[in-house]
Each structure stands twice: as structure tokens, then as C-alpha cells.
Amino acid sequence: MEHNTLNSTVSRLWDAEILPSLSELVTIPALSPAFDPNWAATGHLDDAAAHVSKWITARNLPGATVETVRLEGRTPLVMVDVPATPGAEDAGTVLLYGHLDKQPPVGGWGEGLGPWTPVLRDGRLYGRGAADDGYSGYAATAAIEAVRAGGGSHARCVILLETSEESGSPDLAPYLEHLRDRLGDVTLVVCLDSGGSDYSRLWLTTSLRGMVSVDVTVRVLDAGAHSGLASGIVPSSFRIMRTLLDRLENSTTGEVLLSAMNVDIPPHRIEEAKVSAAAAAGKAGTAFPLAAGTRPVVADDLELILNNSWRPTLSVIGASGMPEPLDAGNVLRPFTTLSLSFRLPPTAGATAALEQLKQALTTDVPYGAQVELTRSDLADGWDAPELAPWLRTTLDDVSTTVFDAPWGTVGLGGSIPFMGLLATTYPAAQFLVTGAVGSDSNIHVPDEWLHLSQAARVTTSVAHVLHSHATR
């Protein structure tokens, strides 16, 4: 494969073709169904699918078909099927994954910026969905086109762009089952919904944490009572909640105490974390805008990386039963509700973790207070299979031909439901989970932005992987 032609093709596509269309995609408020229950009526998910499909169709890849697959009551899914180049027909199917649905806009965007207003500034494209991860379909298509332009080879490639990922991908499993026979023998999965610690190297995600969440309510009264009359007689629902939380987490260290949520970290993942910590020294504890005077949980980069990738954590993400301070009267409140979100190690069983959590919250409750658990949810994590020699060699090559630094690995603290689902469906496949997102790309929050040069480099790297996969 002629590398100069490949590189120039990717650069040209990003500058002249992708950026204008991706900017238009930003303007579409394609909220994920969890944030837009009327998504079918508003039509924004369909608009996003149609917009990207039109761009891909216009690329005129030989023999390619572009269709929007629809199951009754499900969000749309874009499927692009590109036949293999001559001689690579027996290499199986490469599945390239991304999503088009978006997080809600949220307030607080910077001056001149907005969720549906594409702004190009200092090599960054600002706007909701630019980085997470509207660019993925464009990058996957450009990688295929660049391989062909450079005279390289690729196996049959199927691009799947779903529209329910930000809601936990509830529609993806039915689509995968529906398309199982059409997808065939998937031997490589490329996911472009990830990233890494910086923009100087290719980052490979090797594990994803799972998740368990539940809303817990502690009730002590049928109605509020004057605190001067009831306190000391009626127990505080908040104090009981604190006692229950102490069963789950060491409030001093943040250590999660439930055995089902803890695993032994595999030694090779610890070694990978050491390399990542050395490659991005000092960045793990400075990646987020800490309030003045606030320190990270620990000072050691390695421990921070392991905390964020292989150790369980608890976040209290919501509360109810508490008035705003200015509205608070001298009342002993009847109940306290907290929304608890646990991130689990990649190999921990989410079902067992949820059952142990329920037992800890509802057994021997202080003072016999009522405890109600609602809105529980769970998702298993994912631990990548060992890299095949051909893939490791290719990653080494792109570290010098595309980047100027060795590739790195990251255990992602979040979850991508698609990965566990695909790993179960195609246990023999290799996985390349990567992307152009950094810890400061502001996904899910105001001022989301895509690093355009990194996105182009990731596109070029995927092209190299496609060629190596077809010729291995």
C-alpha cells in the first residue's frame, strides 16, 4: 500500500469533505431517546441518519450499499456494506461501529459556543456530537476510501451507526440479532467511540468498566414534622441513609466494600497501566478542572489509573426529598432519596453486584425504617482479548509512520454496551477500540469539541489496520 497516497487522501477528505458535513451534523439536535421520548415524532434521529447516509452514498465506494434499517418501535440504524477488495474475500467481516445520537445540550457553554452551533477554532470543531461521536461514520468511510486510493486491501467492511448508544444501546441487540446472518463471520471489530489521555499517540482501549445503579429511598414518616418537636424521637432519614452508605463504601478512602464489586486486577493490565502512567506522567490527576485547593484521590498516577479502570467506585448522582437551602424550613423530612451509580471492574458480574447491593440496603435497616429501591439498572463490563501478532505489529508501525510516540492503552472508566455484546457474539474477533477523544474533549458536558488533527490521524491508523487485517 502506498502510504503517501493514503495520507494525502485522508487529509483531503477531512479538510474538504468531512468537516463541512460533520459541521452540519452538529446542527441536528439528535437527542438519544432517553432524553427525547418523542424522538419518533421530532424526527431528529432520522435526520442525522439521513444526513450521514447521504454523505457516505456520495463517496461512491465500489459495490457499497447504504441503508437505514428499521425495526418496529426501535431507533434507526445506518448500515453500510462495502465488499472486500479482490483477493481479500476470505478475510471475514470487519465491523466498524459508531453512533449518531447525542447527549442533551446542558447549559454553560462558552462565549460564542453552543450545542447546535458548529464552531471551528484552533483546530477544534465545537458542538454536541462532534466528538461523541458523530465523526465515527465519516472516519470509517474515509479509512476504507484511503486504503483503496493507496492500492491496499481490505476485507468486507460493514459500518454500523446506531442511534440509541447514549441511552445504553437498548436497540442494538435486537438489530444485531436481526442482522446476524447478513453480518457473517466478524473477525475484526473497530470501535471509534473512545480515546485516550493525550493527542500525541494512538490510544487503544483494552477494558471497560461495568455499571450498576439504583435509586434508594429511606422513609421515616408519612408526613414531615417540626424538627423541634420530632428530632430526638423520630430518627433522621438522612442519618439512616448515611449508615446504609457506610455498608457500601469507606467514606474516608472511597473503597467500595461489597465483595461482588471487587476483582483481582490481572497482572498484564497492571503492567499496561504502568506504561500508560509513564507515557502521560502527571496527567491522570490534572485531567479535570478541580476546584481550587482540591486534590485527586491519591497522588500516584498508577493508582489513579487503576482506580478509574479496574476498581469499583460509587457516585451519588441525584437526590430527592431535600428542598433548596433557601426554601428549607425547620422540618424533619419524611424521606431521603439518593441515586447511586457504581462503576464496576470489567470482569465483575453486574447481576451479582446488584443483588448484593440490594441485600446490603434492605437487611437490618436501622430503626426498622422503610427502604424502597427503584429504577435499578446494570451493564457488564468488557476485557479485550489478547492482541493478535499482526495487530500488535501494525500498532507499532503506526506509532512511527502516523504518530511520533508509542501507542498506549487505557482502561476506560465508562461503558460502551456494544463491546460486551459483540465480544459475546463474536468471541474469536480482534478488537480495535480507539478514537479521537481526550479527557478534555468535554463529551456530555458544555463545550464539547473534536481534535481534528487527531481524528485524521486515527482515520489513517484505521486504514493501516484494515490493510493489515486483509493481508495477514
C-alpha positions as CSV (number, residue, x, y, z in Angstrom):
1,M,0.0,0.0,0.0
2,E,1.3,3.4,-1.0
3,H,1.4,5.4,2.3
4,N,1.8,8.9,0.9
5,T,-1.3,8.5,-1.2
6,L,-3.2,7.1,1.8
7,N,-2.1,10.0,4.0
8,S,-3.0,12.6,1.4
9,T,-6.4,11.0,0.8
10,V,-7.2,11.2,4.5
11,S,-6.1,14.8,4.8
12,R,-8.0,15.9,1.7
13,L,-11.2,14.1,2.9
14,W,-11.1,15.7,6.3
15,D,-10.4,19.2,5.1
16,A,-12.7,19.3,2.0
17,E,-15.4,16.7,2.6
18,I,-15.8,15.6,6.2
19,L,-15.5,18.9,8.1
20,P,-18.3,20.7,6.2
21,S,-20.7,17.7,6.5
22,L,-19.8,17.0,10.2
23,S,-20.4,20.7,11.0
24,E,-23.9,20.3,9.5
25,L,-24.4,17.2,11.6
26,V,-23.7,19.2,14.7
27,T,-26.7,21.4,14.0
28,I,-29.1,18.5,14.2
29,P,-30.4,18.1,17.8
30,A,-30.4,14.3,17.6
31,L,-31.0,13.6,21.2
32,S,-30.8,10.0,22.4
33,P,-34.3,8.5,23.1
34,A,-33.7,8.7,26.9
35,F,-33.6,12.4,26.5
36,D,-36.3,12.7,23.9
37,P,-39.1,10.3,24.5
38,N,-40.8,11.7,21.4
39,W,-37.9,11.0,19.2
40,A,-40.0,9.3,16.5
41,A,-42.2,12.4,16.2
42,T,-39.4,15.0,16.4
43,G,-37.5,13.1,13.7
44,H,-34.0,14.3,14.6
45,L,-32.5,10.8,14.8
46,D,-33.9,10.1,11.4
47,D,-32.5,13.5,10.2
48,A,-29.0,12.5,11.5
49,A,-29.1,9.1,9.9
50,A,-30.2,10.6,6.6
51,H,-27.6,13.3,6.7
52,V,-24.7,10.9,7.2
53,S,-26.1,8.3,4.8
54,K,-26.3,10.9,2.1
55,W,-22.6,11.8,2.6
56,I,-21.5,8.2,2.6
57,T,-23.5,7.3,-0.5
58,A,-21.9,10.2,-2.4
59,R,-18.4,8.7,-1.8
60,N,-19.3,6.0,-4.4
61,L,-17.3,3.2,-2.9
62,P,-17.4,0.4,-5.4
63,G,-20.3,-2.0,-4.7
64,A,-21.2,-0.3,-1.5
65,T,-24.8,-0.3,-0.2
66,V,-26.1,2.3,2.3
67,E,-29.4,1.7,4.0
68,T,-31.3,2.7,7.1
69,V,-32.5,-0.4,8.9
70,R,-35.7,-0.1,10.9
71,L,-37.3,-2.4,13.4
72,E,-40.8,-1.6,14.7
73,G,-40.5,0.7,17.7
74,R,-36.7,0.9,17.5
75,T,-34.5,3.8,16.7
76,P,-33.0,3.8,13.2
77,L,-29.7,2.1,12.4
78,V,-27.5,3.0,9.4
79,M,-25.7,0.0,7.8
80,V,-23.0,0.5,5.2
81,D,-21.8,-2.7,3.4
82,V,-18.6,-2.4,1.4
83,P,-17.4,-5.5,-0.5
84,A,-13.9,-6.7,0.0
85,T,-11.2,-5.7,-2.4
86,P,-10.2,-8.5,-4.8
87,G,-8.2,-11.3,-3.0
88,A,-9.5,-10.4,0.4
89,E,-12.9,-12.0,0.2
90,D,-11.9,-14.8,2.7
91,A,-10.7,-12.4,5.4
92,G,-14.1,-12.3,7.1
93,T,-16.1,-9.2,8.0
94,V,-14.8,-6.0,9.6
95,L,-17.4,-4.4,11.8
96,L,-16.9,-0.6,12.2
97,Y,-19.0,0.9,14.9
98,G,-20.2,4.4,15.8
99,H,-23.3,6.2,16.9
100,L,-25.3,9.3,15.8
101,D,-27.4,10.0,18.9
102,K,-26.4,12.8,21.3
103,Q,-26.4,13.8,24.9
104,P,-28.6,16.7,25.9
105,P,-27.3,20.2,25.4
106,V,-26.9,21.3,29.1
107,G,-26.2,24.9,29.9
108,G,-23.0,26.8,30.5
109,W,-21.4,26.8,27.0
110,G,-18.6,29.3,26.5
111,E,-18.9,32.6,24.7
112,G,-19.7,32.1,21.1
113,L,-20.3,28.4,21.5
114,G,-23.5,26.3,21.7
115,P,-24.6,22.7,21.4
116,W,-26.1,23.0,18.0
117,T,-23.7,25.7,16.7
118,P,-20.6,24.3,14.9
119,V,-17.6,26.5,15.6
120,L,-14.1,25.9,14.2
121,R,-11.5,27.3,16.5
122,D,-7.8,26.4,16.8
123,G,-8.0,23.1,15.1
124,R,-11.1,22.1,17.1
125,L,-14.7,21.6,16.0
126,Y,-17.0,22.6,18.8
127,G,-20.6,21.3,19.1
128,R,-22.6,18.5,20.6
129,G,-21.9,15.2,18.9
130,A,-18.8,16.3,17.1
131,A,-16.5,14.2,19.3
132,D,-19.1,11.7,20.8
133,D,-19.1,10.5,18.2
134,G,-20.6,11.9,15.1
135,Y,-17.2,11.8,13.3
136,S,-17.1,8.0,13.5
137,G,-19.1,7.2,10.4
138,Y,-17.0,9.7,8.4
139,A,-13.7,8.4,9.7
140,A,-14.6,4.8,9.0
141,T,-15.7,5.6,5.4
142,A,-12.6,7.7,4.8
143,A,-10.3,4.9,6.1
144,I,-11.8,2.5,3.6
145,E,-11.6,5.0,0.8
146,A,-7.9,5.8,1.7
147,V,-7.0,2.1,1.6
148,R,-8.4,1.8,-1.9
149,A,-6.7,5.0,-3.0
150,G,-3.3,3.7,-1.8
151,G,-3.7,0.4,-3.6
152,G,-4.2,-1.5,-0.4
153,S,-6.6,-4.3,0.5
154,H,-9.5,-4.6,3.0
155,A,-11.9,-7.3,3.9
156,R,-15.6,-6.8,3.6
157,C,-16.4,-3.8,5.8
158,V,-19.8,-3.2,7.5
159,I,-20.3,0.2,9.2
160,L,-23.0,0.2,11.8
161,L,-24.1,3.6,13.2
162,E,-26.7,3.2,15.9
163,T,-28.9,5.9,17.4
164,S,-29.5,4.7,21.0
165,E,-26.0,4.5,22.4
166,E,-26.3,7.4,24.8
167,S,-29.4,5.6,26.3
168,G,-27.4,2.4,26.9
169,S,-27.9,0.9,23.4
170,P,-31.2,-0.8,24.2
171,D,-32.0,-1.2,20.5
172,L,-28.6,-2.6,19.4
173,A,-29.0,-6.2,20.5
174,P,-32.3,-6.6,18.5
175,Y,-30.6,-5.2,15.4
176,L,-27.5,-7.4,15.8
177,E,-29.8,-10.5,16.1
178,H,-31.8,-9.2,13.1
179,L,-28.7,-8.8,11.0
180,R,-26.7,-11.8,12.3
181,D,-26.9,-13.8,9.0
182,R,-26.0,-10.7,6.9
183,L,-23.0,-9.8,9.1
184,G,-21.5,-13.2,8.7
185,D,-18.1,-14.1,10.2
186,V,-16.9,-11.0,12.0
187,T,-13.1,-11.2,12.5
188,L,-12.3,-7.6,13.4
189,V,-14.3,-5.0,15.3
190,V,-13.3,-1.4,15.1
191,C,-15.0,1.0,17.6
192,L,-14.4,4.7,17.2
193,D,-16.2,5.7,20.4
194,S,-13.2,6.1,22.6
195,G,-9.9,7.9,23.1
196,G,-7.1,8.4,25.5
197,S,-5.0,10.6,27.7
198,D,-3.5,12.9,25.1
199,Y,-3.4,13.6,21.4
200,S,0.2,12.6,20.6
201,R,-0.3,8.9,20.1
202,L,-2.9,6.2,19.2
203,W,-4.7,5.0,22.3
204,L,-6.2,1.5,22.4
205,T,-9.0,0.9,25.0
206,T,-8.4,-2.6,26.5
207,S,-11.1,-2.7,29.1
208,L,-14.4,-1.0,30.0
209,R,-16.0,-0.9,33.4
210,G,-19.5,-2.1,34.0
211,M,-22.2,-0.3,35.8
212,V,-24.9,-0.8,38.5
213,S,-27.3,1.9,39.5
214,V,-30.3,2.2,41.8
215,D,-32.5,4.8,43.5
216,V,-32.8,4.2,47.2
217,T,-35.4,5.9,49.4
218,V,-35.3,5.8,53.2
219,R,-38.7,6.8,54.7
220,V,-39.3,7.5,58.4
221,L,-42.6,9.5,58.4
222,D,-45.8,9.6,56.4
223,A,-45.5,13.4,56.5
224,G,-42.9,16.0,57.6
225,A,-42.8,17.1,61.3
226,H,-41.5,20.2,63.0
227,S,-37.8,19.4,63.8
228,G,-38.1,21.0,67.2
229,L,-40.9,18.6,68.2
230,A,-39.8,15.4,66.3
231,S,-36.0,15.4,66.4
232,G,-34.6,13.1,69.0
233,I,-37.7,11.0,68.8
234,V,-38.0,10.2,65.1
235,P,-34.7,9.1,63.5
236,S,-33.4,11.2,60.7
237,S,-33.9,9.6,57.2
238,F,-30.6,11.2,56.2
239,R,-28.7,9.7,59.1
240,I,-30.1,6.2,58.3
241,M,-29.1,6.8,54.7
242,R,-25.5,7.6,55.9
243,T,-25.5,4.4,57.9
244,L,-26.5,2.4,54.8
245,L,-23.9,4.1,52.6
246,D,-21.3,3.1,55.2
247,R,-22.1,-0.5,54.4
248,L,-21.3,0.2,50.7
249,E,-18.3,2.5,50.8
250,N,-15.4,3.6,53.1
251,S,-16.2,7.3,53.2
252,T,-12.6,8.2,54.0
253,T,-10.9,6.3,51.1
254,G,-13.8,5.7,48.6
255,E,-13.1,2.0,48.7
256,V,-16.3,0.0,47.8
257,L,-16.9,-2.7,50.4
258,L,-19.1,-5.1,48.5
259,S,-17.2,-8.3,47.6
260,A,-19.2,-8.8,44.4
261,M,-18.0,-5.4,43.1
262,N,-14.3,-6.2,43.6
263,V,-12.0,-8.4,41.5
264,D,-8.3,-9.2,41.3
265,I,-6.7,-7.0,38.7
266,P,-5.0,-9.1,36.0
267,P,-1.2,-8.6,36.2
268,H,-0.9,-7.7,32.5
269,R,-3.5,-4.9,32.9
270,I,-1.4,-3.6,35.8
271,E,1.7,-3.6,33.6
272,E,-0.2,-1.8,30.8
273,A,-1.4,0.8,33.4
274,K,2.3,1.4,34.4
275,V,3.2,2.1,30.8
276,S,0.3,4.4,30.4
277,A,1.2,6.3,33.6
278,A,4.7,6.7,32.4
279,A,3.6,7.8,28.9
280,A,1.3,10.5,30.3
281,A,3.1,11.3,33.6
282,G,1.2,13.8,35.8
283,K,-1.9,13.9,33.5
284,A,-4.1,11.5,35.3
285,G,-4.5,13.8,38.3
286,T,-4.8,17.0,36.3
287,A,-7.2,16.0,33.5
288,F,-10.2,17.5,35.1
289,P,-11.0,21.1,36.3
290,L,-10.6,20.5,40.1
291,A,-11.9,23.3,42.3
292,A,-9.2,25.5,43.8
293,G,-7.4,23.5,46.6
294,T,-8.9,20.1,45.7
295,R,-6.6,17.2,45.3
296,P,-7.1,13.9,43.4
297,V,-8.0,10.8,45.5
298,V,-4.3,9.8,45.6
299,A,-1.1,11.4,44.3
300,D,0.2,8.3,42.3
301,D,-0.7,8.2,38.6
302,L,-0.7,4.4,38.5
303,E,-3.2,4.2,41.4
304,L,-5.4,6.8,39.8
305,I,-5.5,4.9,36.5
306,L,-6.3,1.6,38.3
307,N,-9.0,3.3,40.3
308,N,-10.6,4.6,37.1
309,S,-10.3,1.3,35.2
310,W,-10.3,-1.7,37.5
311,R,-11.6,-0.7,40.9
312,P,-15.3,-0.1,41.7
313,T,-16.4,3.4,42.6
314,L,-19.6,5.0,43.9
315,S,-21.0,8.3,42.7
316,V,-24.2,9.8,44.2
317,I,-25.7,11.3,41.0
318,G,-29.0,12.6,42.2
319,A,-31.1,13.4,45.3
320,S,-34.8,14.0,46.2
321,G,-36.7,14.9,49.4
322,M,-34.5,17.8,50.1
323,P,-35.6,21.4,49.4
324,E,-33.3,24.0,48.2
325,P,-31.5,25.7,51.1
326,L,-33.4,29.0,50.7
327,D,-36.6,27.0,50.8
328,A,-35.8,24.8,53.8
329,G,-37.8,25.1,56.9
330,N,-37.2,23.6,60.4
331,V,-38.7,20.3,59.3
332,L,-37.7,16.8,60.0
333,R,-38.1,15.5,56.5
334,P,-40.2,12.3,55.9
335,F,-37.8,10.7,53.4
336,T,-34.4,10.9,51.7
337,T,-33.8,9.6,48.2
338,L,-30.4,9.2,46.6
339,S,-29.5,7.9,43.1
340,L,-26.5,5.6,43.5
341,S,-24.2,4.8,40.5
342,F,-21.5,2.2,40.8
343,R,-18.8,1.7,38.2
344,L,-17.7,-1.9,38.3
345,P,-14.4,-3.7,37.3
346,P,-14.5,-5.0,33.7
347,T,-14.8,-8.6,34.8
348,A,-17.2,-8.2,37.7
349,G,-20.7,-9.7,37.3
350,A,-23.2,-6.9,37.3
351,T,-26.1,-9.1,38.2
352,A,-24.4,-10.5,41.3
353,A,-23.3,-7.0,42.2
354,L,-26.8,-5.6,42.0
355,E,-28.2,-8.5,44.2
356,Q,-25.6,-7.9,46.9
357,L,-26.3,-4.2,46.8
358,K,-30.0,-4.7,47.3
359,Q,-29.3,-7.0,50.2
360,A,-27.0,-4.6,51.9
361,L,-29.5,-1.7,51.6
362,T,-32.6,-3.7,52.8
363,T,-31.3,-6.0,55.5
364,D,-31.4,-5.0,59.2
365,V,-32.3,-1.4,58.4
366,P,-31.7,0.9,61.5
367,Y,-34.9,1.7,63.4
368,G,-36.9,-0.5,61.1
369,A,-37.2,2.4,58.6
370,Q,-38.8,1.8,55.2
371,V,-36.4,1.3,52.3
372,E,-37.6,1.3,48.8
373,L,-35.4,0.5,45.8
374,T,-36.4,1.8,42.3
375,R,-35.0,2.4,38.9
376,S,-32.3,-0.2,39.1
377,D,-30.1,-0.7,36.0
378,L,-27.0,-2.7,35.2
379,A,-24.4,-3.4,32.5
380,D,-21.5,-5.8,32.4
381,G,-18.0,-4.5,31.6
382,W,-15.6,-5.8,29.0
383,D,-12.0,-7.0,28.9
384,A,-10.4,-7.1,25.5
385,P,-8.9,-10.4,24.1
386,E,-5.1,-10.6,23.7
387,L,-3.9,-8.7,20.6
388,A,-3.0,-10.9,17.6
389,P,0.6,-10.5,16.5
390,W,-0.5,-8.9,13.2
391,L,-2.5,-6.2,15.1
392,R,0.3,-5.5,17.6
393,T,2.8,-5.1,14.7
394,T,0.5,-2.7,12.9
395,L,0.0,-0.6,16.0
396,D,3.8,-0.5,16.4
397,D,4.1,0.6,12.8
398,V,1.6,3.5,13.0
399,S,3.4,4.7,16.1
400,T,6.2,5.8,13.9
401,T,4.5,6.3,10.5
402,V,1.4,8.2,11.7
403,F,2.4,9.3,15.2
404,D,5.7,10.2,16.8
405,A,5.1,8.3,20.0
406,P,4.4,4.7,21.0
407,W,0.7,3.6,21.1
408,G,-0.8,3.4,24.5
409,T,-3.6,1.5,26.3
410,V,-6.3,2.8,28.5
411,G,-8.9,1.1,30.7
412,L,-11.9,3.3,30.1
413,G,-13.9,4.2,33.2
414,G,-17.1,4.4,31.3
415,S,-19.0,1.7,29.5
416,I,-19.8,1.0,25.8
417,P,-22.5,-1.6,25.9
418,F,-21.8,-2.6,22.3
419,M,-18.4,-4.0,23.2
420,G,-19.6,-6.7,25.7
421,L,-22.4,-7.6,23.3
422,L,-20.0,-8.0,20.4
423,A,-17.4,-9.9,22.4
424,T,-20.1,-12.4,23.4
425,T,-21.4,-12.7,19.8
426,Y,-18.0,-12.9,18.1
427,P,-15.6,-14.4,20.7
428,A,-12.9,-15.0,18.0
429,A,-12.8,-11.4,16.7
430,Q,-10.0,-9.0,17.3
431,F,-11.0,-5.6,18.8
432,L,-9.6,-2.1,18.0
433,V,-11.4,0.3,20.3
434,T,-10.0,3.7,19.8
435,G,-11.0,7.2,18.9
436,A,-10.1,10.9,18.9
437,V,-11.5,11.9,22.3
438,G,-9.3,13.1,25.1
439,S,-10.2,13.7,28.8
440,D,-10.6,17.4,28.0
441,S,-12.9,16.9,25.0
442,N,-15.9,17.8,27.2
443,I,-18.1,14.9,26.0
444,H,-21.5,15.0,27.8
445,V,-20.8,18.5,29.2
446,P,-20.6,22.1,27.8
447,D,-18.1,23.0,25.1
448,E,-17.7,19.5,23.6
449,W,-15.0,19.6,20.9
450,L,-13.3,17.3,18.4
451,H,-9.5,17.5,17.9
452,L,-9.5,17.5,14.1
453,S,-5.8,16.5,13.6
454,Q,-6.1,13.6,16.0
455,A,-9.3,12.5,14.2
456,A,-7.4,12.5,10.9
457,R,-4.5,10.5,12.4
458,V,-6.9,8.0,13.9
459,T,-8.6,7.6,10.5
460,T,-5.2,6.9,8.9
461,S,-4.4,4.4,11.6
462,V,-7.6,2.6,11.0
463,A,-6.8,2.4,7.3
464,H,-3.5,0.7,8.1
465,V,-5.2,-1.8,10.4
466,L,-7.8,-2.6,7.7
467,H,-5.0,-3.3,5.2
468,S,-3.0,-5.4,7.7
469,H,-6.1,-7.4,8.6
470,A,-6.8,-8.2,5.0
471,T,-3.2,-9.3,4.2
472,R,-2.3,-11.0,7.5
